[in-house]
Amino acid sequence: MYKASVVDNDQGLVTLEITVSEDEVRRALGSAVRRLGQRYTVPGFRKGKAPRLILENYVGREIIYDEAIRDFVPKAYEAALEETNLIPLEDPAFEGLDDADLDSGEPLTFKARMTVKPEVKLGDYKSIKLDREKREVTEADIDRVLENLRDQRGEFVSTERTTAQAGDLVTVSIEAMVDGERLEEISVDDTQVPVGMGYLMEGIDEEIEGMTVGEPKSVTAVLPEGFYIEELAGHDVTFNIIVKDIKVKQLPELDDEFAKDFGETKTLEELRNDIKHSMMHHFLDEAKKDLGERALDALVTTSEVEPPKLLVEQEAYIAFDKLQETVEKEGLEWEEYLEAKGQSEDDVYQEMLELAPASVKKALVIEALAKEENLFPTTDEVSIAVAQVMSYAGAQSREILQKAIEDPEMRRVTTKALMREKVLAYLANTCDADPESAICQECAAREAEEAKENAEKAQAESGTESRDEGIEQTSEADEPGSDEEMDGEAVAEETSSPEP
């Protein structure tokens, strides 16, 4: 019915030659005539009853041919894709149909031109073996975490010290003056500010450190370009500052009582062990991610694939748009950025175009490996990941979450990200030169103990069921017979009993 073959392939732009049998063309013409006969009313004939010649004279041969072509071309195209195992990346452009003679009684040949997903010949990824970074958790690492925990639970308390230091919480009043007038928009009264943490405008924070309670200080600064009040940007402003109160952070003692605030730990030593175990897993996860990325780079190098021109151009446009967004988010005008770089838009795009093939090749290799090892995320995994992303972004409405979960583009982007994660995790495990050292012995021992307990529990439950079955069978044996048996016994008793 249909035959197809690839006659040209230029950077992924494929030309398919498709042949439709004369029988299929004849069938499509007949169907077209019947449909058009139902659609048009030909004078002198009931709908669908006008012969083809009459209908053709009424609507024109082109209309009939177009209707027939719309019938067989989609079917022939789908059959051609299946026969050639091609996956199109865009809608096809058809050639050879405009002047086709469907009444020739011969097979019809036409062409379809489109960009297709290229074949990827993966390198031998299972032979890639790389060393994983092995970082030990030191006592200094644990001490640093403990100090952070102490700092988080610290409380600011009053102090007799009258000079502000970094880390203090000060109560200040700051009056901003321009040309002798107070600027209410950037003046504050009796506001608490941590010293040296960068909460105030650059130049002011540093001046507060070292000030004495009750002693005023004046500082002149230039408001930066891009200041949120545009008319003040670039102006000199005088800030009159006075520190009214100082509080210092008091940290809790590092002892067993402190440790009890964290999970099920009861002693400081247990807390230190928990921190060590957690950090060990953190270092291991980071090392695995690094190994996975390096293994992927090695696999891309040894794999063979020609990135299609269409995908390369799309990748370049995406990178170009992202750069523009980044520049604008940083408060720069795009024209100013180009001027600072000494480049035109075309120059920037050409840079992106040069980098794009490597990105496209890596994406194609990731997808090919995911297909080879069945690493595609499930529908549920994608839905859960989308919901998590939206929750992190602050979406709380069920309606908003559901809309995001059903959004095709959101699902596409999330699927791509999850697939990459799965591929990196697979490579990290497969390409590790020393996989045994990646096993946490503490977790392995715990899992073995849990498995043992579960097995013993299952065995105990199995024994209980067996005893229950035995008791049930014994009970059944002790039960009286059926109603018929009991009736028989009653008759026998009655027969053997003497008459009164």
QUIFEN-V997876 format. One record per pair of residues at least 24 apart in sequence whose ideal C-beta (glycine too) atoms are under 10 Angstrom apart, sorted by the first residue. I is the first residue (numbers start at 1). J is the second residue. D is the distance in whole Angstrom. If there is no record, write none. Layout:
BEGIN
i: [I	I]
j: [J	J]
d: [D	D]
END
This chain:
BEGIN
i: [1	1	1	1	1	2	2	2	2	2	2	2	2	2	2	3	3	3	3	3	3	4	4	4	4	4	4	4	4	4	4	5	5	5	6	6	6	6	7	7	8	8	9	9	9	9	9	10	10	10	10	11	11	11	11	11	11	11	11	11	12	12	12	12	12	12	12	12	12	12	12	12	12	12	13	13	13	13	13	13	13	13	13	14	14	14	14	14	14	14	14	14	14	14	15	15	15	15	15	15	15	16	16	16	16	16	16	16	16	16	16	16	16	16	16	16	16	17	17	17	17	17	17	17	18	18	18	18	18	18	18	18	18	18	18	18	18	18	18	18	18	19	19	19	19	19	19	20	20	20	20	20	20	20	20	20	20	20	20	21	21	21	21	21	22	22	22	22	22	22	23	24	24	24	24	24	24	24	25	25	25	25	25	25	25	25	25	25	25	25	25	26	26	26	26	27	27	27	28	28	28	28	28	28	28	28	28	28	28	28	29	29	29	29	29	29	29	29	29	30	30	31	31	31	31	32	32	32	32	32	32	32	32	32	32	32	33	33	33	33	34	35	35	35	35	35	36	36	36	36	36	39	39	61	61	62	64	64	65	65	65	65	65	65	66	68	68	68	69	69	69	69	69	69	69	72	72	73	73	73	73	76	76	76	77	77	77	80	81	81	81	84	85	85	86	86	86	86	86	87	87	87	87	88	88	88	88	88	89	89	89	89	89	89	89	89	89	90	90	90	90	90	92	114	115	115	115	115	116	116	117	117	117	117	117	117	118	118	118	118	118	118	118	118	118	118	119	119	119	119	119	120	120	120	120	120	120	120	120	120	120	120	120	120	121	121	121	121	121	121	122	122	122	122	122	122	122	122	122	122	122	123	123	123	123	123	123	123	123	123	124	124	124	125	125	125	125	125	125	125	125	125	125	125	125	125	125	125	126	126	126	127	127	127	127	128	128	128	128	128	128	128	128	128	128	128	128	129	129	129	129	129	129	129	129	130	130	130	130	130	130	130	130	130	130	130	130	131	131	131	131	131	131	132	132	132	132	132	132	132	132	132	132	132	132	132	132	132	133	133	133	133	133	133	133	134	134	134	134	134	134	135	135	135	135	135	135	135	136	136	136	136	137	137	137	137	137	137	137	137	137	138	138	139	139	141	141	141	141	141	141	142	142	142	142	142	142	142	142	143	143	143	144	144	145	145	145	145	145	145	146	146	146	146	146	146	146	147	147	149	149	149	149	149	149	149	149	149	150	150	150	150	150	150	151	151	151	152	152	153	153	153	153	153	154	154	154	154	154	155	155	155	155	155	155	156	156	156	156	156	156	156	157	157	157	157	158	158	158	158	158	159	159	159	159	159	159	160	160	161	161	161	161	161	162	162	162	162	162	162	162	162	163	163	163	163	163	163	163	163	164	164	164	164	164	164	164	164	164	164	164	164	164	165	165	165	165	165	165	165	166	166	166	166	166	166	166	166	166	167	167	167	167	167	167	167	168	168	168	168	168	168	168	168	168	168	168	168	169	169	169	169	169	169	169	169	169	170	170	170	170	170	170	170	170	170	170	170	170	171	171	171	171	171	171	171	172	172	172	172	172	172	172	172	172	172	173	173	173	173	173	173	174	174	174	174	174	174	174	174	174	175	175	175	175	175	175	175	176	176	176	176	176	176	176	176	176	177	177	177	177	177	177	177	178	178	178	178	178	178	179	179	179	179	180	182	183	183	183	183	183	183	183	185	185	185	186	186	186	186	186	186	186	187	187	189	189	190	190	191	192	192	192	193	194	194	195	195	200	200	201	201	201	203	204	204	204	207	207	208	208	210	211	211	211	211	212	212	213	213	213	213	213	214	214	214	214	215	215	215	216	216	216	216	217	217	217	224	225	226	226	226	273	276	277	277	277	280	280	280	281	281	281	284	284	284	284	285	287	287	287	288	288	288	288	288	288	288	289	289	289	289	290	290	291	291	291	291	291	291	291	291	292	292	292	292	292	292	292	292	292	292	292	292	293	293	293	294	294	294	295	295	295	295	295	295	295	295	295	296	296	296	296	296	296	296	296	296	296	296	297	297	297	298	298	299	299	299	299	299	299	299	299	300	300	300	300	300	300	300	301	301	302	303	303	303	303	303	303	304	304	305	305	305	305	305	305	306	306	306	306	307	307	307	307	307	307	307	307	307	308	308	308	309	309	310	311	311	311	311	311	311	311	312	312	312	312	312	312	312	312	312	312	313	313	313	313	313	314	314	315	315	315	315	315	315	315	315	315	316	316	316	316	316	316	316	316	316	316	316	316	317	317	317	317	318	318	318	319	319	319	319	319	319	319	319	320	320	320	320	320	320	320	321	322	323	323	323	323	324	362	363	363	363	365	366	366	366	366	366	366	366	367	367	367	367	368	369	369	369	369	369	370	370	370	370	370	370	371	372	373	373	373	373	373	374	374	375	375	375	375	375	375	375	375	375	376	376	376	376	376	377	377	377	377	377	377	377	377	377	378	378	379	379	381	381	381	381	382	382	382	382	382	382	382	382	382	383	383	384	384	385	385	385	385	385	385	385	386	386	386	386	386	386	387	388	389	389	389]
j: [27	72	75	76	79	72	75	76	77	78	79	80	82	83	107	76	79	80	83	107	109	76	77	79	80	81	82	83	84	86	112	80	83	84	80	84	86	116	111	113	111	113	86	116	118	306	308	113	115	308	309	115	118	306	307	308	309	310	311	312	89	114	115	116	117	118	305	306	307	308	309	310	311	312	89	90	113	114	115	116	308	309	310	84	86	88	92	112	113	114	115	116	118	308	92	93	95	111	112	113	114	76	77	80	81	83	84	86	88	92	94	110	111	112	113	114	116	80	95	96	109	110	111	112	72	73	76	77	79	80	81	83	84	92	94	96	108	109	110	111	112	76	80	107	108	109	110	69	72	73	75	76	79	100	102	107	108	109	110	72	76	106	107	108	102	104	105	106	107	108	107	68	71	72	75	76	107	108	68	69	71	72	100	101	102	103	104	105	106	107	108	68	102	103	105	68	71	72	65	67	68	69	70	71	72	73	75	76	102	108	64	65	67	68	69	71	72	102	103	68	71	67	68	71	72	63	64	65	66	67	68	69	70	71	72	102	59	64	67	68	67	64	67	68	70	71	63	64	66	67	68	63	67	102	103	98	102	103	97	98	100	101	102	103	97	100	102	108	94	97	98	100	102	108	110	102	108	97	108	110	112	108	110	112	110	112	114	112	112	114	116	116	116	119	112	114	116	117	119	116	117	118	119	112	114	115	116	117	114	115	116	117	118	308	310	311	314	114	115	116	308	310	116	310	308	309	310	311	308	310	305	308	311	364	367	368	304	305	306	307	308	311	360	361	364	368	304	305	306	364	368	303	304	305	306	361	364	365	366	367	368	369	371	372	302	303	304	305	365	368	299	300	302	303	304	305	365	368	369	371	372	298	299	300	301	302	303	304	365	369	299	302	303	295	296	298	299	302	303	365	369	372	373	423	426	427	430	431	427	430	431	298	302	430	431	294	295	296	298	299	301	302	427	430	431	432	433	295	298	430	431	432	433	434	435	290	291	292	294	295	298	427	428	431	432	433	434	287	291	294	432	433	434	284	287	288	290	291	292	294	428	431	432	433	434	435	437	438	283	284	286	287	288	290	291	283	284	287	434	437	438	279	280	282	283	284	286	287	276	279	280	283	275	276	277	278	279	280	281	282	283	276	279	272	276	275	276	279	280	282	283	271	272	273	274	275	276	278	279	254	272	275	275	279	271	272	275	276	278	279	254	258	259	268	271	272	275	251	254	251	252	254	258	259	261	262	271	275	249	251	252	253	254	258	249	251	252	251	252	251	252	258	261	262	248	249	250	251	252	247	248	249	250	251	252	192	194	246	247	248	249	250	247	248	249	250	245	246	247	248	250	245	246	247	248	249	250	246	248	212	213	246	247	248	211	212	213	214	215	243	245	246	209	210	211	212	213	215	243	246	193	195	196	207	208	209	210	211	212	213	243	245	246	195	196	208	209	210	246	248	194	195	196	197	205	206	208	209	210	194	195	196	197	209	248	249	193	194	195	196	208	209	243	245	246	247	248	249	193	194	195	197	245	246	247	248	249	194	195	208	209	211	213	241	243	244	245	246	247	213	242	243	244	245	246	247	200	204	208	211	241	242	243	244	245	246	216	240	241	242	243	244	200	201	204	208	219	239	240	241	242	216	218	238	239	240	241	242	201	204	221	223	232	237	238	239	240	218	220	236	237	238	239	240	223	232	235	236	237	238	235	236	237	238	238	240	223	229	232	235	237	238	239	228	229	232	223	227	228	229	232	237	239	239	240	242	244	244	245	244	244	245	247	243	247	249	243	246	239	241	227	237	239	239	237	239	241	239	241	241	243	243	241	242	243	246	243	246	242	243	244	245	246	242	243	244	245	241	242	243	240	241	242	243	241	242	243	331	331	330	331	332	442	442	440	442	443	440	442	443	440	442	443	437	438	439	440	428	428	432	438	424	425	427	428	429	432	438	421	424	425	428	424	428	424	427	428	429	431	432	433	438	420	421	423	424	425	426	427	428	429	430	431	432	424	427	428	427	428	431	423	424	426	427	428	429	430	431	432	362	365	366	369	420	423	424	426	427	428	431	362	365	427	427	431	362	365	366	368	369	423	427	431	358	361	362	363	364	365	366	361	365	365	361	362	364	365	368	369	361	365	360	361	362	364	365	368	357	360	361	364	356	357	358	359	360	361	362	363	364	357	360	364	357	360	360	356	357	359	360	361	363	364	352	353	354	355	356	357	358	359	360	361	349	352	353	356	360	356	360	352	353	355	356	357	358	359	360	363	348	349	350	351	352	353	354	355	356	357	359	360	349	352	353	356	352	356	359	348	349	351	352	353	355	356	359	345	348	349	351	352	353	356	352	352	348	349	351	352	348	420	416	419	420	423	416	419	420	422	423	424	427	416	419	420	423	423	419	422	423	426	427	418	419	420	422	423	426	419	426	422	423	426	427	430	422	426	418	419	420	421	422	423	424	425	426	415	418	419	422	423	411	414	415	416	417	418	419	421	422	415	418	411	415	414	415	418	422	410	411	412	413	414	415	417	418	419	411	414	414	418	410	411	414	415	417	418	421	410	411	413	414	415	418	414	414	413	414	417]
d: [9	9	9	8	7	9	7	5	9	9	4	7	9	8	10	9	9	8	8	8	9	8	9	7	3	8	9	5	6	9	9	9	9	7	10	6	8	9	8	10	9	8	10	8	9	9	10	10	10	10	8	8	9	7	8	6	4	8	10	8	8	9	5	6	8	5	10	7	7	3	6	7	7	9	10	10	7	8	5	8	7	7	7	9	7	8	9	8	7	6	7	5	10	9	10	10	8	6	7	5	9	10	8	5	8	9	7	7	10	8	10	9	7	5	8	8	9	9	10	9	6	8	6	8	10	9	5	7	8	5	10	9	10	10	9	9	9	7	6	7	6	8	9	5	7	5	8	10	6	8	9	5	9	10	10	6	5	8	8	10	10	10	5	8	10	8	6	6	5	8	9	10	9	6	8	8	9	8	7	10	10	7	9	10	5	9	9	9	8	7	5	9	8	9	8	9	8	8	10	8	4	8	9	4	4	9	9	10	8	9	7	8	9	5	10	9	9	6	7	9	10	8	7	6	9	9	5	8	8	4	4	9	8	6	10	9	10	6	8	8	10	10	6	10	10	9	7	6	10	6	10	10	9	9	9	10	8	10	9	10	7	9	6	9	9	9	6	10	9	6	10	7	8	9	9	9	8	7	10	8	9	9	8	9	10	6	9	7	9	10	9	9	10	9	10	8	5	8	10	6	4	9	10	9	5	7	5	8	7	5	6	6	9	7	6	7	9	5	5	9	10	7	10	9	5	7	4	8	7	10	10	8	9	8	9	10	10	5	5	7	6	9	10	9	7	10	9	7	9	10	9	6	7	4	10	9	5	6	10	8	4	9	9	9	9	6	4	7	10	9	7	10	8	5	8	9	7	6	6	10	6	8	5	8	7	3	5	8	9	10	9	7	10	7	9	8	5	8	9	9	7	9	9	10	9	7	7	7	10	6	8	10	9	10	9	9	5	10	5	7	10	8	8	8	4	10	9	9	10	9	6	8	4	9	10	9	6	9	6	6	7	9	9	5	7	6	10	10	8	9	9	5	7	8	5	7	8	5	10	9	8	9	6	7	7	9	8	7	8	9	8	4	9	6	8	8	9	7	8	7	9	9	9	10	5	9	8	7	10	10	8	8	8	5	9	9	5	5	10	9	7	9	9	9	9	8	8	6	10	10	9	9	5	9	10	5	6	10	7	9	9	9	10	10	10	9	5	9	9	7	6	9	9	9	8	7	7	8	9	10	9	9	8	10	9	7	9	9	10	5	6	9	6	7	7	7	10	10	10	8	5	8	7	10	9	4	6	5	7	9	10	7	5	9	8	9	9	10	4	7	6	7	6	6	8	5	8	8	6	8	10	9	6	6	5	10	9	9	10	10	9	6	10	7	9	5	5	8	9	9	10	7	9	7	7	5	8	10	9	8	10	5	9	10	6	6	7	5	8	8	6	10	6	7	8	10	6	8	8	8	9	5	3	8	10	10	10	6	10	7	6	6	8	10	8	6	9	7	5	8	9	8	9	10	5	7	6	8	7	5	8	10	9	8	4	8	7	8	6	6	9	8	9	10	5	8	7	5	8	9	10	7	5	4	8	8	9	10	7	9	6	7	5	7	9	10	9	8	8	5	9	7	8	10	7	9	9	6	7	5	8	9	9	9	7	4	8	9	10	10	9	9	9	5	7	6	8	9	10	10	7	4	8	7	9	7	6	8	6	8	9	9	10	10	9	9	10	8	7	10	7	10	10	9	6	8	8	9	9	8	8	8	9	9	9	10	10	7	9	10	10	8	8	10	10	9	9	9	9	10	9	9	8	9	10	6	7	8	7	7	7	10	7	8	5	9	7	9	9	5	7	7	6	7	7	7	10	10	7	8	6	7	5	9	5	7	8	10	8	9	4	9	9	10	8	6	8	7	9	10	7	10	8	9	6	10	7	9	9	9	8	8	7	9	4	8	8	7	9	7	9	7	10	9	9	8	5	9	7	6	9	9	10	9	8	3	6	8	5	4	9	9	8	9	7	9	9	9	9	8	10	8	9	4	7	10	8	4	9	7	7	7	9	9	7	6	10	6	9	9	8	10	10	9	8	9	6	9	10	7	9	7	9	8	6	5	10	9	5	9	10	10	10	8	9	8	5	8	9	10	10	9	6	10	5	7	8	9	10	9	9	8	5	9	9	4	5	10	9	7	10	8	9	10	10	10	8	9	9	5	10	8	8	10	7	10	10	5	5	10	9	5	9	10	10	7	7	10	8	8	8	9	8	4	8	9	5	5	8	10	6	9	9	4	4	9	8	4	9	9	9	8	8	9	9	9	9	9	9	9	9	4	9	7	7	8	8	7	5	9	5	9	10	10	9	7	10	9	8	9	9	8	10	9	9	9	7	6	9	5	9	10	9	7	9	9	10	9	9	5	7	8	10	5	9	7	6	9	10	10	9	8	6	10	9	10	10	9	7	10	9	4	6	10	9	6	8	9	6	8	10	10	8	6	9	9	4	6	9	7	10	9	9	9	9	9	6	9	9	6	9	10	5	5	10	6	10	8	9	10	10	10	9	5	9	8	6	9	6	7	9	5	10	10	10	9	9	7	9]
END
